[in-house]
């Protein structure tokens, strides 16, 4: 593809812009269209080529440059940039190299600075790693050179325009209808749920789906590093987001700060998008102080591994005996849900456990559902479903208090 016309037109437009004033998008678009139409009088361009040229030029000034078409493409779920000329995308769980590249490392840097500045974040040599988000809610992680040896690395996790529902998850085979009915009762009855899983296993998507079971008359506080949750069923909603320190090292607001202040905001439930460190203790304490029905997620390889990870997180920020930490976890969390990304790239709920108390120095788990592969499963395609273990839910107190006794014997 010959980029010389694009580069020439972009240079002409850039020279005419007055950077001391903010030109409205409509005016910039008119300027670009006039330049493209003038060029088409000298060199023939189809209507489609003109439209593509106008979009590309506009995106280079106000959008995300060559990334914009990928961000706008609903089939792309993840964009991975390993430097200005090394870009990959994920479609339907398959990662492939994308066509195109940034015109220079500086242009990629300009796009990064534009993204982070819109959400009041800073990324530079002294602070080369940052989490941010796009205006559509997509999650962005940036690692600058020289920490990233091949040049600036950017990872964009996109989310669907419409939040996925539990019905969607059932249709995709990620969850069975009986397990979904079970979880619906638990959420409505204010059991504290913790969702674990590996990177890309669908934890945020699943948390969004579960939130649709929260009664609409409750007050919800969500707490996240970068706001990703899209809870549409609860009108009384406050969304809180962390803030990095400024260039002087001041003004940082952490997950721990937000959890503590949320307790003064009269929440019925607190939803912590993801716990990664010492804030796990604050989350557990919030669950243990009357904020039943709280939800959160974390990275782990299994439900049992999630318990160990939570222990480690709490101990990283507090000098407490392990036994005390385990009692806190056993008292705070009622249900552990684990999600996995399978070998065929599908995402499934693979474990649901009841946290059945603390005994003999260990947290006890009561397995309620586990994923079992069937005979039709093979390397290329995983076939199976989430199956009830036959164990019954031991702690039924919250179901009884919520008046959800109907069908209780089946749980």
Secondary structure, DSSP 8 states (H G I E B T S, - for coil): ---HHHHHHHHHHHHH--TTS---HHHHHHHHHHHHHHHHHHS---HHHHHHHHHHHHHHHTS-GGGHHHHH-TTEEEEEEESTT-EEEEETTEEEE-S---S-HHHHHHHHHHHHHHTT---SSSS-EEEEE-TT--EEEEE-TTTSTTS-EEEEE---SS---HHHHHHTTSS-HHHHHHHHHHHHTT--EEEEE-TTS-HHHHHHHHHTTS-TTS-EEEEESS------S-SSEEEEE-B---TTS---B-HHHHHHHHTTTT-SEEEES---STHHHHHHHHHTTT-TT-EEEEE-SSHHHHHHHHHHHHHTT----HHHHHHHHHHH--EEEEEEE-TTS-EEEEEEEEEEEEETTEEEEEEEEEEEE-TT--SS---EEEEE-S---S--HHHHHTT--TTGGG-
